[in-house]
């Protein structure tokens, strides 16, 4: 169904779902649209008139709760989220509508890759152990490991996974990937294993890095059986989404020494509850969902949305259109189709055009 568009000459309504902090740098959009900053309680009312929704509070479930329940009800033409993952938006009302969904793919690739390489080095050189011993004023000499020649398996072959693979290769690790389709000769991974054959690939890896989107196919992919396939000397790093891992199974494997360690930036429940045993396990590095958040990251997220809004306003193809059947930006998907095509339409508005300025 063709989604409604603003009346000719009228500015589009942009609803921005904020949390504790509103996005800055929105002046270029504010000059060309009726921008309404709302928190979760006010989102349902804003949706009644919104042409565009900018989900700035990307950890919120508010959009699903506020989405119109009536079949055929008016819905926004376009929703953009300030994150690469879109699992919070994969609810039937949105996925079954003609509303176009875009994400912030590209902002976090290199920062996350740097973070993951830092975690590998911390494990190999026991940097976290050194900090702990320093805090205890204990002088304890240890031997450390080399990373050159170690095998790394990156689960998830999108832009973040590719950036991780390139960083690993530059540091001397031998890299392979796991994705939907098996192949050889990949420019970043060399060999890509099909997710269906993940068990065999896990058995060969010294480091297993999860950078996959959360979908029904990937939820719980690292469970007791998968952990049992890993080497006792292997480490698991998760920078994707917490539910990729069955957390209780991981705790049991770590306690029993079935794997050597884990570095977790994402969790089944966030913030990680104080009672979680993950806080106290000596072979675990816990970080608060920060692997991609470098200085200036919020500005980059706003810049991407501002650029996409300019595309929306001028009828040009949007960046980062999510394939709502897959739950991520499909590499083979067309960049745009005619407005009104289910799931992939590129909306635009008749908006007075002004210079965006800096």
C-alpha positions as CSV (number, residue, x, y, z in Angstrom):
1,X,0.0,0.0,0.0
2,X,1.3,3.5,-0.9
3,X,2.1,5.3,2.3
4,X,0.7,8.8,2.8
5,X,3.0,11.7,2.1
6,X,3.0,15.3,3.4
7,X,0.7,17.8,1.6
8,X,2.5,19.6,-1.2
9,X,4.6,22.4,0.3
10,X,4.1,21.3,3.9
11,X,7.2,20.2,5.8
12,X,7.3,16.5,6.8
13,X,6.8,15.6,10.4
14,X,9.9,13.9,11.9
15,X,9.5,12.2,15.3
16,X,12.7,11.6,17.2
17,X,12.6,9.0,19.9
18,X,15.0,10.3,22.5
19,X,16.3,8.8,25.8
20,X,18.1,10.9,28.4
21,X,20.0,12.8,25.7
22,X,18.6,14.4,22.6
23,X,20.7,14.3,19.4
24,X,22.6,17.5,18.6
25,X,23.5,18.7,15.1
26,X,19.9,18.4,13.8
27,X,19.6,22.0,12.6
28,X,19.7,21.0,8.9
29,X,16.6,18.8,9.4
30,X,14.9,21.3,11.7
31,X,15.0,23.9,8.9
32,X,13.2,21.6,6.5
33,X,10.9,19.5,8.8
34,X,8.6,19.7,11.8
35,X,10.9,17.9,14.2
36,X,9.3,16.6,17.4
37,X,11.5,15.2,20.1
38,X,9.6,12.7,22.2
39,X,10.3,10.1,24.9
40,X,8.6,6.8,25.0
41,X,5.3,7.9,26.6
42,X,4.7,10.5,23.9
43,X,5.7,8.3,20.9
44,X,2.2,6.9,20.1
45,X,0.7,10.4,19.8
46,X,3.7,11.5,17.6
47,X,3.3,8.5,15.3
48,X,-0.2,9.6,14.4
49,X,1.3,12.4,12.3
50,X,4.9,11.3,11.7
51,X,6.2,10.8,8.2
52,X,9.6,9.9,9.5
53,X,10.8,8.3,12.8
54,X,14.4,8.6,14.0
55,X,15.0,6.0,16.7
56,X,17.8,7.8,18.5
57,X,17.3,5.7,21.7
58,X,18.2,2.5,19.9
59,X,18.0,0.3,23.0
60,X,14.3,1.2,23.5
61,X,11.4,-1.1,22.8
62,X,9.0,1.9,22.6
63,X,8.4,1.9,18.9
64,X,7.0,-1.7,19.0
65,X,4.7,-0.7,21.9
66,X,3.5,2.5,20.2
67,X,3.0,1.2,16.7
68,X,-0.6,1.3,15.5
69,X,-2.3,-2.0,16.1
70,X,-5.2,-1.5,13.6
71,X,-4.7,-3.1,10.3
72,X,-4.5,-0.5,7.5
73,X,-3.7,2.3,10.0
74,X,-1.5,5.2,9.0
75,X,2.2,4.4,9.5
76,X,5.4,6.4,9.0
77,X,6.9,6.2,5.5
78,X,10.4,5.8,6.9
79,X,12.1,4.6,10.1
80,X,15.8,5.1,10.8
81,X,17.6,3.7,13.8
82,X,20.9,5.0,15.3
83,X,22.5,1.6,15.4
84,X,23.7,-1.1,13.1
85,X,21.4,-3.8,14.7
86,X,17.7,-3.6,14.1
87,X,16.5,-6.4,16.3
88,X,14.5,-4.0,18.4
89,X,12.4,-3.1,15.3
90,X,11.7,-6.6,14.0
91,X,8.2,-6.6,15.2
92,X,5.3,-7.7,12.9
93,X,3.7,-4.3,12.6
94,X,6.8,-2.7,11.1
95,X,8.1,-5.7,9.2
96,X,4.7,-6.3,7.6
97,X,4.2,-2.7,6.6
98,X,5.4,-0.7,3.6
99,X,7.5,1.5,6.0
100,X,11.1,1.6,4.8
101,X,13.7,0.8,7.5
102,X,17.3,2.0,7.5
103,X,20.1,1.6,9.9
104,X,23.4,3.2,10.8
105,X,25.7,0.7,9.1
106,X,29.2,2.0,8.5
107,X,29.6,4.1,11.7
108,X,30.8,1.4,13.9
109,X,32.9,-0.9,11.7
110,X,36.5,0.3,12.3
111,X,36.0,1.2,16.0
112,X,34.6,-2.2,16.8
113,X,37.4,-3.9,14.8
114,X,40.0,-1.9,16.9
115,X,38.2,-2.9,20.1
116,X,38.1,-6.6,19.2
117,X,41.8,-6.6,18.3
118,X,42.5,-5.0,21.7
119,X,40.6,-7.8,23.4
120,X,42.6,-10.4,21.6
121,X,45.8,-8.7,22.7
122,X,44.6,-8.4,26.3
123,X,43.9,-12.2,26.4
124,X,47.2,-13.1,24.7
125,X,49.3,-10.8,26.9
126,X,47.1,-11.1,30.0
127,X,46.8,-7.3,30.3
128,X,43.6,-7.6,32.3
129,X,45.4,-10.0,34.7
130,X,48.3,-7.5,35.0
131,X,45.9,-4.7,35.9
132,X,44.2,-6.9,38.5
133,X,47.6,-7.9,40.0
134,X,48.7,-4.3,40.1
135,X,45.6,-3.4,42.1
136,X,46.5,-6.1,44.5
137,X,50.2,-4.9,44.6
138,X,51.3,-8.4,43.6
139,X,54.5,-9.0,41.6
140,X,53.9,-12.2,39.6
141,X,55.9,-13.0,36.5
142,X,54.1,-14.9,33.7
143,X,54.7,-16.0,30.2
144,X,52.3,-14.7,27.6
145,X,51.1,-15.9,24.2
146,X,51.8,-14.7,20.6
147,X,48.9,-13.9,18.3
148,X,50.8,-14.4,15.1
149,X,49.6,-17.6,13.4
150,X,46.6,-18.0,15.7
151,X,43.3,-18.9,14.1
152,X,40.3,-16.5,14.4
153,X,36.8,-17.3,13.3
154,X,34.6,-14.3,12.7
155,X,30.9,-15.2,12.8
156,X,29.1,-12.5,10.7
157,X,30.5,-11.4,7.4
158,X,28.9,-7.9,7.1
159,X,30.9,-4.7,7.3
160,X,31.8,-5.0,11.0
161,X,32.9,-8.6,10.6
162,X,35.0,-7.6,7.5
163,X,36.7,-4.8,9.4
164,X,37.5,-7.2,12.2
165,X,38.9,-9.7,9.7
166,X,41.2,-7.1,8.1
167,X,42.5,-6.0,11.5
168,X,43.2,-9.6,12.5
169,X,45.0,-10.3,9.2
170,X,47.2,-7.2,9.6
171,X,48.2,-8.4,13.1
172,X,49.2,-11.8,11.8
173,X,46.2,-14.0,12.7
174,X,44.8,-16.5,10.3
175,X,41.2,-15.6,9.7
176,X,38.1,-17.3,8.4
177,X,34.4,-16.3,8.5
178,X,31.0,-17.9,9.0
179,X,28.0,-16.6,7.2
180,X,24.9,-17.6,5.3
181,X,26.7,-19.0,2.3
182,X,30.0,-21.1,2.2
183,X,32.6,-19.8,-0.2
184,X,36.4,-19.6,-0.8
185,X,38.5,-16.8,-2.1
186,X,36.8,-14.1,-0.1
187,X,39.0,-11.0,0.0
188,X,38.7,-10.5,3.7
189,X,38.1,-14.0,5.1
190,X,39.6,-16.3,2.6
191,X,37.2,-19.2,3.5
192,X,33.7,-18.5,4.7
193,X,31.9,-21.4,6.3
194,X,28.1,-21.7,6.1
195,X,26.5,-21.2,9.4
196,X,25.0,-24.7,9.1
197,X,28.6,-26.0,9.3
198,X,29.6,-23.8,12.2
199,X,30.3,-26.7,14.6
200,X,33.3,-27.9,12.6
201,X,34.7,-24.4,12.2
202,X,34.5,-23.7,15.9
203,X,36.7,-26.7,16.6
204,X,39.6,-25.1,14.7
205,X,39.5,-21.6,16.2
206,X,41.6,-20.0,18.9
207,X,39.4,-17.0,18.9
208,X,35.7,-17.0,18.1
209,X,34.3,-13.5,17.4
210,X,30.5,-13.0,17.2
211,X,29.6,-10.0,15.0
212,X,26.4,-11.4,13.5
213,X,23.0,-9.7,13.6
214,X,20.4,-11.1,15.9
215,X,17.8,-13.0,13.9
216,X,15.7,-16.0,14.6
217,X,18.4,-18.1,12.9
218,X,21.2,-16.7,15.0
219,X,19.5,-16.4,18.4
220,X,21.2,-18.9,20.8
221,X,23.7,-20.1,18.2
222,X,26.4,-20.4,20.8
223,X,24.9,-22.9,23.2
224,X,26.3,-25.8,25.2
225,X,26.7,-27.9,22.1
226,X,28.6,-25.2,20.3
227,X,30.8,-24.4,23.3
228,X,31.6,-28.1,23.6
229,X,33.0,-28.0,20.1
230,X,35.5,-25.2,20.9
231,X,39.0,-25.8,22.1
232,X,39.8,-25.7,25.8
233,X,42.3,-22.9,25.0
234,X,39.9,-20.9,22.9
235,X,38.3,-17.5,23.8
236,X,34.9,-16.2,22.8
237,X,34.4,-12.5,22.0
238,X,30.8,-11.2,21.5
239,X,30.3,-7.7,20.1
240,X,27.1,-8.6,18.2
241,X,24.1,-9.1,20.4
242,X,23.8,-10.8,23.8
243,X,21.2,-13.3,22.8
244,X,23.5,-14.8,20.2
245,X,24.9,-16.7,23.3
246,X,23.0,-18.9,25.8
247,X,24.5,-17.1,28.8
248,X,23.9,-19.9,31.3
249,X,25.6,-22.3,29.0
250,X,28.6,-20.0,28.7
251,X,28.9,-19.5,32.4
252,X,28.9,-23.3,32.9
253,X,31.6,-23.7,30.2
254,X,33.8,-21.0,31.7
255,X,33.5,-22.4,35.2
256,X,34.3,-25.9,34.1
257,X,37.3,-24.8,32.0
258,X,35.8,-26.1,28.8
259,X,36.9,-22.8,27.1
260,X,39.7,-20.5,28.3
261,X,37.9,-17.2,28.5
262,X,35.3,-14.8,27.1
263,X,35.1,-11.1,26.4
264,X,31.5,-9.8,26.3
265,X,30.4,-6.4,25.3
266,X,26.7,-7.4,24.9
267,X,24.4,-9.4,27.2
268,X,21.0,-11.1,27.4
269,X,20.0,-8.4,29.8
270,X,21.5,-4.9,29.8
271,X,22.8,-3.4,32.1
272,X,24.3,-6.7,33.3
273,X,22.7,-7.5,36.6
274,X,24.9,-7.1,39.7
275,X,24.1,-10.7,40.7
276,X,25.5,-12.1,37.4
277,X,28.4,-14.6,37.9
278,X,30.0,-13.1,34.8
279,X,31.3,-10.2,36.9
280,X,33.4,-12.4,39.1
281,X,34.8,-15.0,36.7
282,X,38.5,-14.4,36.4
283,X,38.7,-15.4,32.8
284,X,35.9,-13.0,31.6
285,X,36.2,-9.4,30.4
286,X,32.9,-7.5,30.8
287,X,32.3,-4.1,29.1
288,X,29.1,-2.1,29.0
289,X,28.1,-2.2,25.3
290,X,30.7,0.3,24.3
291,X,32.9,-1.5,21.7
292,X,31.8,0.9,18.9
293,X,31.5,4.1,20.9
294,X,34.5,6.2,20.2
295,X,34.8,10.0,20.7
296,X,32.4,11.7,18.3
297,X,30.3,8.6,17.6
298,X,27.0,10.4,18.3
299,X,27.9,13.1,15.9
300,X,28.5,10.6,13.2
301,X,25.2,8.9,13.8
302,X,23.4,12.3,13.4
303,X,25.4,13.1,10.3
304,X,24.3,9.8,8.7
305,X,20.6,10.6,9.5
306,X,20.9,14.2,8.2
307,X,22.4,12.9,4.9
308,X,19.6,10.3,4.6
309,X,17.0,12.9,5.3
310,X,18.4,15.0,2.5
311,X,17.9,12.0,0.3
312,X,14.4,11.5,1.5
313,X,13.6,15.2,0.9
314,X,14.9,15.2,-2.6
315,X,13.6,11.8,-3.7
316,X,17.0,10.1,-3.9
317,X,17.7,6.5,-2.8
318,X,18.2,6.1,0.9
319,X,21.4,4.6,2.4
320,X,21.3,1.4,4.4
321,X,17.9,0.0,3.5
322,X,17.3,-3.0,5.7
323,X,15.8,-6.2,4.2
324,X,13.1,-6.7,6.7
325,X,12.9,-10.4,5.8
326,X,16.6,-10.9,6.8
327,X,16.9,-8.3,9.6
328,X,19.9,-6.5,8.1
329,X,21.1,-4.7,5.0
330,X,21.3,-7.3,2.3
331,X,24.4,-7.1,0.2
332,X,22.5,-8.3,-2.9
333,X,19.4,-6.2,-2.3
334,X,18.7,-3.3,-4.7
335,X,19.5,0.1,-3.3
336,X,16.0,1.3,-4.1
337,X,12.8,0.6,-5.9
338,X,9.7,2.6,-6.8
339,X,7.7,4.0,-3.8
340,X,5.0,1.7,-2.7
341,X,6.8,-1.6,-3.3
342,X,6.5,-3.7,-0.2
343,X,9.4,-3.5,2.1
344,X,11.9,-1.7,-0.1
345,X,10.2,1.5,-1.2
346,X,12.3,4.6,-1.0
347,X,10.0,7.4,0.3
348,X,10.5,11.0,-0.5
349,X,8.7,14.2,0.4
350,X,7.9,17.5,-1.3
351,X,10.1,19.6,1.0
352,X,11.3,23.2,0.6
353,X,15.1,22.8,-0.1
354,X,17.5,24.9,1.9
355,X,21.3,24.8,2.3
356,X,22.2,22.4,5.0
357,X,25.2,24.4,6.2
358,X,28.0,22.8,8.2
